[in-house]
Amino acid sequence: MTVMRFGRIATPDGMFFCTIDGVGDDEKYRVIRDTPFTTPNYTGQEYTKDQVRLLAPVLPSKIVAIGRNYADHVAEVFQKSAEHLPPTLFIKPPTAVVGPGAAIKIPDFATKVEFEGELALVIGKPCKKVKADDWKSVVLGFTIINDVSSRDLQFADGQWARAKGIDTFAPLGPWIETDINSIDVDNLPIKAHLTHDGVTETKQDSNSSQMIMNLGEIIEMITESMTLLPGDVICTGSPAGTAAMFPGDFIEIEIPGIGKLGNPVKRA
């Protein structure tokens, strides 16, 4: 498939998958008839940036996430070394997904909610038992996810489904970057900027070089036990620097070559 950038948009005419050309105010959104998982068949509809609202670029059947995949984050959150707490898998439900600009809504029962800016992979075809060296053959492209987590529930429950699966706790976007060979996944900066009381601070400022398991190893581990489907999302782990968010805040995740994912925080 030709390298391109796929998105999903809301327009006055409806919601569509599209390809995205250009940068910033010059972006053009060309509607496709089907999905990003086949060769694009254009409808002829085209929109400019001021005519659309970006949605989550896919609607996954599942989000498979790897926890404790950055040694500095393990020490930060769990107060132990990665040697004693190796990476683990968990699943976030598709109902947690929201798009760029949509509110992260914190319910009253979640009292310590933190952001986790992460590199995410979008699966391009059904796959099972993928070898680590073949990971690129099943990946459509990269996007950004905010693995929002309620730390109080995470540690109280002892497992992570409720803490990480609350509605709106998986902001995803802004699009899918399919030029995966142009991005150095072994040396990729990941930043998160939190605006609180009008002051913006960079909280996460790390690099994918800190990963314990690389992308191929992650996909091999996942597909040993479960089939991945087109549109499924893999979260590759959070680096250190996560911090609490509160209603009124704004959190923006930034990964060069992919883009920025920003979301306001509100009370549910």
C-alpha positions in Angstrom: 0.0 0.0 0.0 1.2 3.5 -0.8 2.5 5.4 2.3 -0.1 7.9 3.5 -1.8 9.3 6.6 -5.3 8.0 7.4 -7.8 9.7 9.7 -11.5 9.7 10.5 -13.5 12.9 10.4 -16.8 14.4 11.3 -18.2 16.8 8.7 -21.5 18.5 8.1 -22.2 15.6 5.7 -21.4 12.8 8.1 -18.5 10.8 9.5 -15.9 9.3 7.1 -12.5 7.7 6.9 -10.1 9.8 4.9 -6.5 10.4 3.8 -4.8 13.5 5.0 -2.4 15.6 2.9 -0.5 18.7 3.8 0.5 20.2 7.1 -1.2 22.5 9.6 -3.8 24.9 8.1 -3.0 23.5 4.6 -4.2 20.0 5.5 -6.7 18.4 3.0 -9.0 15.6 3.9 -10.0 13.3 1.1 -12.8 10.9 1.9 -12.5 7.2 1.1 -15.4 4.8 0.5 -14.2 2.0 2.7 -11.6 1.8 5.5 -7.8 2.3 5.8 -7.3 -1.5 5.5 -7.8 -1.6 1.7 -6.5 0.4 -1.2 -8.2 3.8 -1.0 -11.2 4.3 -3.2 -11.9 8.1 -3.2 -15.4 9.5 -3.2 -14.4 12.8 -4.6 -15.4 14.6 -1.4 -12.6 16.8 0.0 -12.5 19.1 3.1 -10.2 21.7 4.6 -9.1 21.8 8.2 -11.7 24.3 9.2 -14.5 22.1 7.8 -13.8 18.9 9.9 -13.4 17.6 13.4 -10.9 14.8 13.9 -12.2 11.6 15.5 -10.3 8.6 16.8 -8.7 7.2 13.6 -10.0 3.7 14.2 -12.7 1.9 16.2 -10.8 -1.1 17.5 -12.3 -4.4 18.6 -9.8 -4.3 21.5 -6.9 -2.3 22.8 -4.1 -4.5 23.9 -1.6 -2.7 26.2 1.7 -3.6 27.7 2.3 -2.3 31.2 5.6 -1.9 33.0 7.6 -1.7 29.7 9.8 1.3 30.7 12.1 0.7 33.6 12.0 4.3 34.8 8.1 4.1 34.9 8.2 0.9 36.9 10.4 2.5 39.5 8.2 5.7 39.5 4.8 4.0 39.9 5.5 0.6 41.5 8.5 1.5 43.6 10.3 -1.6 42.4 12.7 -2.5 39.6 11.7 -4.0 36.3 13.7 -7.0 37.2 11.1 -7.8 39.9 8.1 -6.6 37.9 8.5 -7.6 34.3 6.2 -6.3 31.5 2.6 -7.5 31.6 -0.4 -7.4 29.2 -3.9 -5.9 29.8 -6.8 -4.9 27.7 -8.7 -1.6 27.5 -12.3 -1.8 26.1 -13.2 0.0 22.8 -15.7 2.0 24.8 -12.8 3.9 26.4 -11.8 5.4 23.0 -12.3 9.1 22.3 -10.7 11.3 19.6 -8.5 14.4 19.6 -10.1 17.3 21.5 -12.7 15.1 23.2 -12.9 15.4 27.0 -11.4 12.9 29.4 -14.2 12.6 31.9 -13.2 11.7 35.5 -16.0 10.0 37.5 -16.3 10.7 41.3 -15.1 7.3 42.2 -11.7 7.7 40.5 -9.6 9.9 42.8 -6.1 9.7 41.4 -6.2 9.9 37.7 -3.0 10.1 35.7 -2.1 10.4 32.0 0.3 8.0 30.2 1.5 9.2 26.8 2.4 6.3 24.6 3.3 5.2 21.1 0.5 3.0 19.7 0.4 0.6 16.8 -2.6 0.0 14.6 -2.9 -3.5 13.2 -3.6 -3.8 9.5 -4.7 -7.4 8.9 -5.8 -10.4 10.9 -2.8 -12.1 12.5 -1.8 -14.8 14.9 1.6 -16.2 16.0 3.6 -13.4 14.4 7.4 -13.6 14.8 9.2 -10.6 16.2 11.1 -10.0 13.0 7.9 -9.9 11.0 6.1 -7.3 13.0 6.0 -4.6 10.3 4.1 -7.0 8.0 1.0 -6.8 10.2 1.1 -3.1 11.3 -0.8 -0.5 9.3 0.9 2.4 11.0 1.5 4.4 14.2 -0.7 6.7 16.3 -0.7 8.1 19.8 -2.7 6.9 22.8 -3.1 8.4 26.2 -3.5 5.3 28.5 -5.4 7.3 31.2 -5.2 5.4 34.5 -6.9 5.7 37.9 -4.0 4.8 40.2 -6.3 4.4 43.3 -8.4 1.8 41.6 -5.4 0.2 39.9 -3.9 -0.7 43.3 -7.1 -1.2 45.2 -8.4 -3.8 42.7 -5.1 -5.6 42.1 -5.9 -5.8 38.4 -6.3 -3.0 35.9 -9.5 -3.4 34.0 -11.6 -0.9 35.9 -8.8 1.6 36.5 -7.9 1.8 32.8 -11.2 0.9 31.2 -13.4 3.8 32.2 -15.2 5.6 29.4 -13.0 8.2 27.8 -9.8 6.7 29.3 -8.3 6.0 25.9 -7.8 9.2 23.8 -6.5 8.1 20.4 -5.1 10.0 17.4 -4.7 12.3 15.8 -4.4 9.9 12.7 -2.5 6.8 11.5 0.9 7.5 10.1 1.7 4.6 7.7 5.2 5.6 6.8 6.6 3.3 9.6 10.0 3.0 8.0 10.7 6.7 8.3 10.3 6.6 12.1 13.2 5.4 14.3 11.2 3.3 16.7 14.3 2.6 18.8 15.1 6.2 19.4 11.7 8.1 19.4 11.1 11.0 21.7 7.8 10.9 23.7 6.6 14.0 25.5 3.5 14.9 27.5 2.6 18.5 28.3 0.1 19.2 31.1 -1.6 22.6 31.4 -2.9 23.2 35.0 -4.2 26.5 36.3 -3.0 28.1 33.0 0.6 26.9 33.4 2.0 24.4 30.9 4.7 22.0 32.0 6.4 19.1 30.2 5.9 16.1 32.4 6.9 13.2 30.3 10.2 13.7 28.3 11.5 10.3 27.5 12.4 8.1 24.6 11.4 4.7 23.2 15.0 3.6 23.7 13.9 3.0 27.3 11.6 0.2 26.3 12.2 -3.2 27.9 10.5 -5.1 25.2 10.7 -3.8 21.6 7.8 -3.6 19.2 8.5 -7.0 17.6 8.7 -8.7 20.9 5.5 -7.1 22.0 3.6 -8.3 18.9 5.0 -11.8 19.2 4.0 -12.1 22.8 0.5 -10.8 22.2 -0.2 -13.0 19.1 1.0 -16.1 20.8 -2.2 -16.1 22.7 -4.7 -14.0 20.8 -5.7 -13.1 17.3 -5.4 -9.4 16.3 -7.8 -7.9 13.9 -7.6 -4.9 11.5 -8.0 -1.7 13.6 -6.9 -3.3 16.9 -4.5 -1.0 18.8 -1.4 -2.0 20.7 -0.1 0.4 23.4 3.6 -0.1 23.8 4.0 1.2 27.3 4.5 4.5 29.1 7.7 6.2 30.0 8.3 8.0 33.3 6.8 11.4 34.1 3.1 10.5 34.5 1.2 12.8 36.8 -2.2 13.5 38.2 -4.8 15.3 36.0 -7.8 17.3 37.3 -10.9 18.7 35.8 -10.0 22.0 34.0 -6.6 20.6 32.9 -5.4 20.0 29.3 -3.0 17.2 28.4 -1.1 17.0 25.1 1.0 14.0 24.0 3.6 14.7 21.3 5.6 12.2 19.2 7.7 13.5 16.3 6.8 12.1 12.9 3.3 11.2 14.2 1.8 14.3 15.6 0.1 15.7 18.8 -2.9 14.4 20.7 -4.6 16.9 23.0 -7.6 16.5 25.3 -9.3 18.6 28.0 -10.1 17.0 31.3 -13.6 17.4 32.8 -15.7 15.9 35.6 -18.0 13.1 34.4 
